[in-house]
């Protein structure tokens, strides 16, 4: 598995690392030197696992979607991360990082959010643990994810709308990093995805790996084997995808298929399909694939889903794609919307529009009748109802 793992300097192949301003060096270095000790410490594990069980409601079910399976001619299981407390996989990571921050003596938590799910999860854990919480969110996303903003405020967090750039996830991340630079002593930055400087991509992947750990146990129970033929997830920054594939990466017989947001099409100029369109560069402290112009300026991404609307990709996913370990599909807004309505009609489950992107990839696959396919349903669709209703009746 070594070729898939992060190395001591935080690189997955040529991707990753920690490119950070001097003022954050001590913070990131301390985190790098302590995160593995802390998250592998038995007392941390006990506290973390107990909260995942009794607060989050894990294990999340692995559900055999019979009507969806019949349509695509294989056996499709949905890993129901949408049933977690707060409605997505984001809570797995938020609990782990806030517990870590508390052990490091930090008193102030900051976060960035796009779709709002990571913001809600972080605000939830901060309420639980009595920590101050500030969430940066692009003004565009504040508008399209109003319900999640209200939830964060009700939970006691301060939501700061960001009006730079195209006012989405990239810009929220920029502001969160600025805040961290100004308040390095008491502040811990909870990054919600497998992006940012090392050790964040690896730490988030490990905290989310509870997803693939559970899939193995649940499949053994249901199918008599731990490994599916395919694991599939949507990918933006990459946290739900990292968690879904983590314990399968070194099993070559398990095919990894991810879907990124093609927006209005790969050639439309309005897309967030970074693995398809990106070139090597540095964003938010990490060397990875980035959507950029000829002279290296970051190009604004576009997706109907606020959670996939990011111009970069986690270094782990850039690496797995570059060495051919994962197959990455580009799924458009329209394909994702169609897939969301299909799941709703066939299974009575309204997915988050992010998760709908991997469902939109099913049409692009050729499965055999005995294939076992596990799809991470990373979030529920409450937050996207306005988008769904507007598109259904437009």
Kinemage of the C-alpha trace (Angstrom):
@kinemage 1
@onewidth
@group {chain A} dominant
@subgroup {mainchain}
@vectorlist {calphas} color= white
{ca unk a 1} P 0.000 0.000 0.000
{ca unk a 2} L 3.035 2.264 0.331
{ca unk a 3} L 2.663 3.676 -3.177
{ca unk a 4} L -0.837 4.888 -2.289
{ca unk a 5} L 0.008 6.268 1.149
{ca unk a 6} L 1.215 9.694 2.097
{ca unk a 7} L 4.972 9.953 2.778
{ca unk a 8} L 6.691 11.670 5.717
{ca unk a 9} L 6.675 15.025 3.909
{ca unk a 10} L 2.986 14.817 3.116
{ca unk a 11} L 3.274 13.794 -0.547
{ca unk a 12} L 1.215 11.294 -2.510
{ca unk a 13} L 3.567 10.817 -5.464
{ca unk a 14} L 4.138 14.346 -6.791
{ca unk a 15} L 1.027 15.778 -5.082
{ca unk a 16} L 0.590 17.195 -1.571
{ca unk a 17} L 3.113 18.776 0.790
{ca unk a 18} L 2.698 21.832 3.010
{ca unk a 19} L 3.165 25.227 1.337
{ca unk a 20} L 2.327 27.635 4.125
{ca unk a 21} L 3.078 31.151 5.342
{ca unk a 22} L 5.753 31.423 8.036
{ca unk a 23} L 3.222 32.523 10.671
{ca unk a 24} L 1.399 29.169 10.422
{ca unk a 25} L 4.531 27.027 10.394
{ca unk a 26} L 4.483 26.215 14.132
{ca unk a 27} L 0.770 25.351 14.075
{ca unk a 28} L 1.018 23.040 11.088
{ca unk a 29} L 4.280 21.491 12.314
{ca unk a 30} L 2.756 20.786 15.769
{ca unk a 31} L -0.291 19.250 14.107
{ca unk a 32} L 1.899 17.155 11.794
{ca unk a 33} L 3.931 15.846 14.721
{ca unk a 34} L 0.958 15.075 16.961
{ca unk a 35} L -2.061 14.058 14.843
{ca unk a 36} L -1.179 10.370 14.457
{ca unk a 37} L -0.205 9.988 18.132
{ca unk a 38} L -3.482 11.576 19.201
{ca unk a 39} L -5.877 9.819 16.814
{ca unk a 40} L -4.278 6.427 17.529
{ca unk a 41} L -4.303 7.002 21.305
{ca unk a 42} L -6.709 4.489 22.942
{ca unk a 43} L -8.410 7.171 25.098
{ca unk a 44} L -9.031 9.333 21.992
{ca unk a 45} L -10.367 6.315 20.074
{ca unk a 46} L -12.720 5.422 22.921
{ca unk a 47} L -14.142 8.947 23.075
{ca unk a 48} L -14.332 9.273 19.284
{ca unk a 49} L -15.926 5.857 18.743
{ca unk a 50} L -18.469 6.409 21.525
{ca unk a 51} L -19.566 9.717 19.956
{ca unk a 52} L -19.796 8.144 16.493
{ca unk a 53} L -22.008 5.413 17.926
{ca unk a 54} L -24.277 7.286 20.335
{ca unk a 55} L -24.253 10.834 18.928
{ca unk a 56} L -23.846 10.354 15.169
{ca unk a 57} L -25.743 7.066 14.984
{ca unk a 58} L -23.060 4.878 13.401
{ca unk a 59} L -22.682 2.416 11.863
{ca unk a 60} L -24.633 3.943 8.991
{ca unk a 61} L -26.693 1.309 7.124
{ca unk a 62} L -25.496 -0.443 3.967
{ca unk a 63} L -28.743 -0.640 2.017
{ca unk a 64} L -29.387 -2.923 -0.972
{ca unk a 65} L -31.221 -0.667 -3.443
{ca unk a 66} L -33.319 -3.263 -5.285
{ca unk a 67} L -35.054 -1.065 -7.849
{ca unk a 68} L -31.876 0.881 -8.661
{ca unk a 69} L -30.021 -2.447 -8.969
{ca unk a 70} L -32.657 -3.785 -11.385
{ca unk a 71} L -32.321 -0.705 -13.573
{ca unk a 72} L -28.501 -0.915 -13.864
{ca unk a 73} L -28.231 -4.702 -13.978
{ca unk a 74} L -26.050 -5.355 -10.930
{ca unk a 75} L -26.254 -5.345 -7.135
{ca unk a 76} L -26.086 -1.755 -5.853
{ca unk a 77} L -25.615 -1.044 -2.155
{ca unk a 78} L -25.935 2.504 -0.817
{ca unk a 79} L -23.739 3.444 2.140
{ca unk a 80} L -26.203 5.712 3.933
{ca unk a 81} L -24.044 8.595 5.206
{ca unk a 82} L -27.150 10.759 4.671
{ca unk a 83} L -28.600 9.156 7.833
{ca unk a 84} L -25.839 10.479 10.119
{ca unk a 85} L -26.676 13.227 12.605
{ca unk a 86} L -26.504 16.536 10.635
{ca unk a 87} L -27.250 14.703 7.366
{ca unk a 88} L -23.876 13.883 5.823
{ca unk a 89} L -20.459 12.268 6.280
{ca unk a 90} L -18.968 15.595 7.442
{ca unk a 91} L -19.709 14.939 11.135
{ca unk a 92} L -17.181 12.023 11.219
{ca unk a 93} L -14.307 14.417 10.582
{ca unk a 94} L -15.658 17.363 12.602
{ca unk a 95} L -15.887 15.312 15.805
{ca unk a 96} L -12.368 13.953 15.337
{ca unk a 97} L -10.766 17.330 14.654
{ca unk a 98} L -12.557 19.233 17.436
{ca unk a 99} L -11.558 16.502 19.911
{ca unk a 100} L -7.978 16.908 18.625
{ca unk a 101} L -8.165 20.715 18.932
{ca unk a 102} L -9.334 20.382 22.539
{ca unk a 103} L -6.416 18.098 23.349
{ca unk a 104} L -4.053 20.662 21.792
{ca unk a 105} L -5.447 23.366 24.112
{ca unk a 106} L -7.134 25.429 21.366
{ca unk a 107} L -10.242 27.392 22.366
{ca unk a 108} L -11.437 28.919 19.096
{ca unk a 109} L -12.549 26.869 16.090
{ca unk a 110} L -12.741 28.177 12.531
{ca unk a 111} L -14.006 26.379 9.440
{ca unk a 112} L -14.835 26.969 5.789
{ca unk a 113} L -17.919 25.560 4.115
{ca unk a 114} L -19.449 25.373 0.632
{ca unk a 115} L -22.647 23.349 0.776
{ca unk a 116} L -22.871 24.172 4.465
{ca unk a 117} L -22.752 20.549 5.645
{ca unk a 118} L -19.203 20.827 7.033
{ca unk a 119} L -20.141 24.146 8.648
{ca unk a 120} L -23.214 22.618 10.276
{ca unk a 121} L -21.208 19.592 11.440
{ca unk a 122} L -18.471 21.795 12.938
{ca unk a 123} L -20.989 24.140 14.590
{ca unk a 124} L -22.787 21.085 16.000
{ca unk a 125} L -19.632 19.640 17.565
{ca unk a 126} L -18.624 23.072 18.917
{ca unk a 127} L -22.043 23.385 20.597
{ca unk a 128} L -21.588 19.903 22.050
{ca unk a 129} L -18.091 20.705 23.347
{ca unk a 130} L -18.715 24.332 24.313
{ca unk a 131} L -16.195 25.845 21.853
{ca unk a 132} L -16.355 29.165 20.020
{ca unk a 133} L -17.055 28.605 16.312
{ca unk a 134} L -16.607 30.903 13.278
{ca unk a 135} L -17.588 29.601 9.835
{ca unk a 136} L -16.519 31.282 6.585
{ca unk a 137} L -18.903 30.810 3.681
{ca unk a 138} L -19.006 32.386 0.223
{ca unk a 139} L -21.867 34.875 -0.172
{ca unk a 140} L -23.149 32.901 -3.206
{ca unk a 141} L -23.344 29.781 -1.048
{ca unk a 142} L -24.965 31.705 1.828
{ca unk a 143} L -27.808 32.477 -0.588
{ca unk a 144} L -28.203 29.011 -2.090
{ca unk a 145} L -27.785 27.179 1.243
{ca unk a 146} L -29.869 29.462 3.457
{ca unk a 147} L -31.231 26.593 5.596
{ca unk a 148} L -27.737 25.485 6.612
{ca unk a 149} L -26.787 29.072 7.492
{ca unk a 150} L -29.794 29.252 9.807
{ca unk a 151} L -28.841 25.939 11.402
{ca unk a 152} L -25.261 27.126 12.046
{ca unk a 153} L -26.519 30.334 13.641
{ca unk a 154} L -29.021 28.448 15.796
{ca unk a 155} L -26.138 26.215 16.945
{ca unk a 156} L -24.273 29.324 18.127
{ca unk a 157} L -21.734 29.708 15.325
{ca unk a 158} L -20.884 33.025 13.682
{ca unk a 159} L -21.301 32.723 9.901
{ca unk a 160} L -19.101 35.164 7.969
{ca unk a 161} L -20.231 35.719 4.333
{ca unk a 162} L -17.250 36.115 1.987
{ca unk a 163} L -17.655 38.532 -0.931
{ca unk a 164} L -14.342 38.085 -2.786
{ca unk a 165} L -13.874 36.067 -6.002
{ca unk a 166} L -17.010 34.268 -7.122
{ca unk a 167} L -18.005 34.053 -3.453
{ca unk a 168} L -17.909 30.258 -3.121
{ca unk a 169} L -15.787 27.587 -1.410
{ca unk a 170} L -12.338 28.694 -2.635
{ca unk a 171} L -12.965 32.230 -1.338
{ca unk a 172} L -14.294 30.965 2.008
{ca unk a 173} L -11.108 28.890 2.368
{ca unk a 174} L -8.939 31.948 1.579
{ca unk a 175} L -10.648 33.920 4.369
{ca unk a 176} L -10.385 31.085 6.881
{ca unk a 177} L -6.628 30.860 6.226
{ca unk a 178} L -6.314 34.657 6.679
{ca unk a 179} L -8.109 34.383 10.026
{ca unk a 180} L -5.791 31.547 11.091
{ca unk a 181} L -2.748 33.647 10.176
{ca unk a 182} L -4.059 36.457 12.413
{ca unk a 183} L -4.940 34.196 15.359
{ca unk a 184} L -2.431 31.345 15.372
{ca unk a 185} L -2.137 30.930 19.153
{ca unk a 186} L -5.683 30.040 20.238
{ca unk a 187} L -7.289 29.004 16.928
{ca unk a 188} L -7.685 25.586 15.349
{ca unk a 189} L -8.744 25.404 11.691
{ca unk a 190} L -11.047 22.433 11.019
{ca unk a 191} L -10.657 21.699 7.304
{ca unk a 192} L -13.611 19.732 5.989
{ca unk a 193} L -12.044 17.977 3.037
{ca unk a 194} L -8.870 16.134 1.993
{ca unk a 195} L -7.308 19.438 0.906
{ca unk a 196} L -4.912 21.947 2.457
{ca unk a 197} L -1.369 21.493 3.782
{ca unk a 198} L -0.140 18.174 5.181
{ca unk a 199} L -1.301 16.655 7.546
{ca unk a 200} L -4.902 17.673 6.725
{ca unk a 201} L -5.476 15.461 3.639
{ca unk a 202} L -4.223 12.365 5.466
{ca unk a 203} L -5.917 13.242 8.766
{ca unk a 204} L -9.323 13.848 7.141
{ca unk a 205} L -9.007 10.619 5.125
{ca unk a 206} L -8.227 8.661 8.306
{ca unk a 207} L -11.134 10.192 10.236
{ca unk a 208} L -13.485 9.421 7.333
{ca unk a 209} L -12.107 5.896 6.887
{ca unk a 210} L -14.743 4.665 9.340
{ca unk a 211} L -16.942 4.542 6.189
{ca unk a 212} L -14.862 1.891 4.381
{ca unk a 213} L -14.160 0.078 7.643
{ca unk a 214} L -17.908 -0.375 8.137
{ca unk a 215} L -18.500 -1.298 4.477
{ca unk a 216} L -16.085 -4.242 4.827
{ca unk a 217} L -17.863 -5.600 7.927
{ca unk a 218} L -21.341 -5.011 6.488
{ca unk a 219} L -20.533 -6.648 3.134
{ca unk a 220} L -19.113 -9.685 4.897
{ca unk a 221} L -22.434 -10.029 6.699
{ca unk a 222} L -24.566 -9.482 3.565
{ca unk a 223} L -22.457 -11.010 0.783
{ca unk a 224} L -20.030 -13.307 2.592
{ca unk a 225} L -17.069 -11.213 1.392
{ca unk a 226} L -15.442 -7.971 2.532
{ca unk a 227} L -14.653 -6.481 -0.865
{ca unk a 228} L -17.097 -5.219 -3.504
{ca unk a 229} L -16.332 -5.158 -7.228
{ca unk a 230} L -16.745 -1.369 -7.307
{ca unk a 231} L -16.670 1.437 -4.746
{ca unk a 232} L -18.083 4.704 -6.025
{ca unk a 233} L -18.349 8.243 -4.628
{ca unk a 234} L -18.579 11.866 -5.719
{ca unk a 235} L -15.385 13.910 -5.449
{ca unk a 236} L -14.833 17.649 -4.974
{ca unk a 237} L -12.196 18.212 -2.315
{ca unk a 238} L -12.531 14.503 -1.670
{ca unk a 239} L -13.433 13.617 1.929
{ca unk a 240} L -16.371 11.255 1.393
{ca unk a 241} L -14.501 9.627 -1.501
{ca unk a 242} L -11.343 9.191 0.620
{ca unk a 243} L -13.344 7.626 3.448
{ca unk a 244} L -15.208 5.292 1.086
{ca unk a 245} L -12.103 3.955 -0.653
{ca unk a 246} L -9.576 4.088 2.231
{ca unk a 247} L -9.654 0.383 3.195
{ca unk a 248} L -9.888 -0.774 -0.428
{ca unk a 249} L -7.012 1.183 -1.979
{ca unk a 250} L -4.557 -1.717 -1.749
{ca unk a 251} L -7.099 -4.303 -2.972
{ca unk a 252} L -6.491 -4.272 -6.741
{ca unk a 253} L -9.640 -6.292 -7.480
{ca unk a 254} L -11.803 -3.443 -6.106
{ca unk a 255} L -12.378 -0.870 -8.833
{ca unk a 256} L -12.530 2.752 -7.635
{ca unk a 257} L -14.889 5.015 -9.598
{ca unk a 258} L -15.348 8.675 -8.641
{ca unk a 259} L -17.488 11.397 -10.183
{ca unk a 260} L -16.538 15.068 -10.318
{ca unk a 261} L -18.762 17.967 -11.263
{ca unk a 262} L -18.622 18.793 -14.969
{ca unk a 263} L -21.068 21.681 -14.459
{ca unk a 264} L -22.444 22.694 -17.844
{ca unk a 265} L -19.950 20.427 -19.650
{ca unk a 266} L -16.190 19.894 -19.844
{ca unk a 267} L -15.829 22.283 -22.778
{ca unk a 268} L -18.352 24.862 -21.572
{ca unk a 269} L -15.972 27.039 -19.549
{ca unk a 270} L -18.368 26.452 -16.607
{ca unk a 271} L -17.132 23.335 -14.856
{ca unk a 272} L -15.513 22.075 -11.660
{ca unk a 273} L -14.008 18.889 -13.141
{ca unk a 274} L -10.505 19.460 -11.802
{ca unk a 275} L -9.002 16.050 -12.562
{ca unk a 276} L -10.141 16.350 -16.189
{ca unk a 277} L -9.261 20.019 -16.665
{ca unk a 278} L -6.656 20.872 -14.021
{ca unk a 279} L -2.902 21.404 -14.241
{ca unk a 280} L -0.285 21.041 -11.520
{ca unk a 281} L -0.110 24.019 -9.165
{ca unk a 282} L -0.384 25.070 -5.529
{ca unk a 283} L -3.628 25.991 -3.795
{ca unk a 284} L -4.397 26.399 -0.085
{ca unk a 285} L -1.065 24.928 1.005
{ca unk a 286} L -1.018 21.863 -1.240
{ca unk a 287} L 0.512 20.954 -4.618
{ca unk a 288} L -2.240 19.377 -6.692
{ca unk a 289} L -4.285 19.657 -9.875
{ca unk a 290} L -5.911 23.079 -10.177
{ca unk a 291} L -8.138 24.742 -12.734
{ca unk a 292} L -5.938 27.592 -13.933
{ca unk a 293} L -5.339 29.875 -16.872
{ca unk a 294} L -2.234 29.787 -19.127
{ca unk a 295} L -0.456 32.232 -16.799
{ca unk a 296} L -1.325 30.241 -13.664
{ca unk a 297} L -4.248 32.309 -12.377
{ca unk a 298} L -6.883 30.160 -10.661
{ca unk a 299} L -10.012 29.921 -12.797
{ca unk a 300} L -13.360 30.131 -11.071
{ca unk a 301} L -15.039 26.724 -10.986
{ca unk a 302} L -18.752 26.232 -11.530
{ca unk a 303} L -21.133 23.506 -10.365
{ca unk a 304} L -24.791 23.415 -9.410
{ca unk a 305} L -23.581 21.755 -6.187
{ca unk a 306} L -21.958 24.058 -3.645
{ca unk a 307} L -19.964 21.159 -2.169
{ca unk a 308} L -18.183 20.224 -5.424
{ca unk a 309} L -17.541 23.800 -6.523
{ca unk a 310} L -13.769 23.868 -5.843
{ca unk a 311} L -10.951 24.600 -8.329
{ca unk a 312} L -8.585 22.017 -6.807
{ca unk a 313} L -8.713 18.374 -5.745
{ca unk a 314} L -7.310 16.523 -2.746
{ca unk a 315} L -3.714 15.365 -3.483
{ca unk a 316} L -4.624 11.760 -2.671
{ca unk a 317} L -7.219 11.757 -5.471
{ca unk a 318} L -4.918 13.544 -7.919
{ca unk a 319} L -2.346 10.805 -7.272
{ca unk a 320} L -4.728 7.825 -7.501
{ca unk a 321} L -6.094 9.127 -10.790
{ca unk a 322} L -2.640 9.883 -12.235
{ca unk a 323} L -1.399 6.315 -11.587
{ca unk a 324} L -4.614 4.768 -12.909
{ca unk a 325} L -5.837 3.403 -9.550
{ca unk a 326} L -9.114 5.327 -9.822
{ca unk a 327} L -11.410 6.063 -12.731
{ca unk a 328} L -12.884 9.574 -12.625
{ca unk a 329} L -16.123 10.390 -14.448
{ca unk a 330} L -17.244 13.916 -15.332
{ca unk a 331} L -20.960 14.322 -14.545
{ca unk a 332} L -22.889 17.429 -15.592
{ca unk a 333} L -25.486 19.403 -13.608
{ca unk a 334} L -28.259 17.940 -15.745
{ca unk a 335} L -27.054 14.356 -15.334
{ca unk a 336} L -26.817 14.811 -11.552
{ca unk a 337} L -30.306 16.350 -11.335
{ca unk a 338} L -31.787 13.545 -13.405
{ca unk a 339} L -30.096 10.956 -11.166
{ca unk a 340} L -31.403 12.686 -8.011
{ca unk a 341} L -34.978 12.509 -9.269
{ca unk a 342} L -34.441 8.895 -10.331
{ca unk a 343} L -33.220 7.802 -6.861
{ca unk a 344} L -36.131 9.645 -5.268
{ca unk a 345} L -38.647 7.857 -7.485
{ca unk a 346} L -37.029 4.400 -7.357
{ca unk a 347} L -35.938 4.217 -3.706
{ca unk a 348} L -37.749 7.003 -1.849
{ca unk a 349} L -34.428 8.660 -0.964
{ca unk a 350} L -33.748 12.326 -1.802
{ca unk a 351} L -29.955 12.651 -2.080
{ca unk a 352} L -27.738 15.696 -1.657
{ca unk a 353} L -26.956 17.140 -5.065
{ca unk a 354} L -23.261 16.323 -4.468
{ca unk a 355} L -24.074 12.607 -3.993
{ca unk a 356} L -26.345 12.727 -7.052
{ca unk a 357} L -23.220 13.228 -9.188
{ca unk a 358} L -22.004 9.671 -8.559
{ca unk a 359} L -25.507 8.359 -9.251
{ca unk a 360} L -25.354 10.327 -12.509
{ca unk a 361} L -22.276 8.287 -13.394
{ca unk a 362} L -24.112 4.939 -13.350
{ca unk a 363} L -25.266 5.422 -16.956
{ca unk a 364} L -21.625 5.661 -18.031
{ca unk a 365} L -20.725 2.260 -16.524
{ca unk a 366} L -21.041 -1.294 -17.890
{ca unk a 367} L -21.754 -3.668 -15.000
{ca unk a 368} L -22.067 -7.466 -14.994
{ca unk a 369} L -25.123 -9.057 -13.375
{ca unk a 370} L -23.123 -10.434 -10.422
{ca unk a 371} L -21.157 -7.225 -9.758
{ca unk a 372} L -21.448 -5.864 -6.220
{ca unk a 373} L -21.315 -2.070 -6.314
{ca unk a 374} L -21.114 0.131 -3.204
{ca unk a 375} L -22.024 3.801 -3.631
{ca unk a 376} L -21.431 6.351 -0.900
{ca unk a 377} L -24.597 8.383 -0.488
{ca unk a 378} L -22.681 11.165 1.216
{ca unk a 379} L -25.570 13.444 2.196
{ca unk a 380} L -29.291 14.024 2.189
{ca unk a 381} L -31.134 16.461 -0.034
{ca unk a 382} L -32.894 18.749 2.473
{ca unk a 383} L -30.436 21.562 1.789
{ca unk a 384} L -30.999 21.295 -1.980
{ca unk a 385} L -34.791 21.285 -2.069
{ca unk a 386} L -34.974 24.777 -3.533
{ca unk a 387} L -32.653 23.793 -6.402
{ca unk a 388} L -34.623 20.604 -7.048
{ca unk a 389} L -37.998 22.355 -7.017
{ca unk a 390} L -36.773 25.208 -9.219
{ca unk a 391} L -35.367 22.807 -11.820
{ca unk a 392} L -38.407 20.524 -11.701
{ca unk a 393} L -40.781 23.360 -12.480
{ca unk a 394} L -38.624 25.625 -14.608
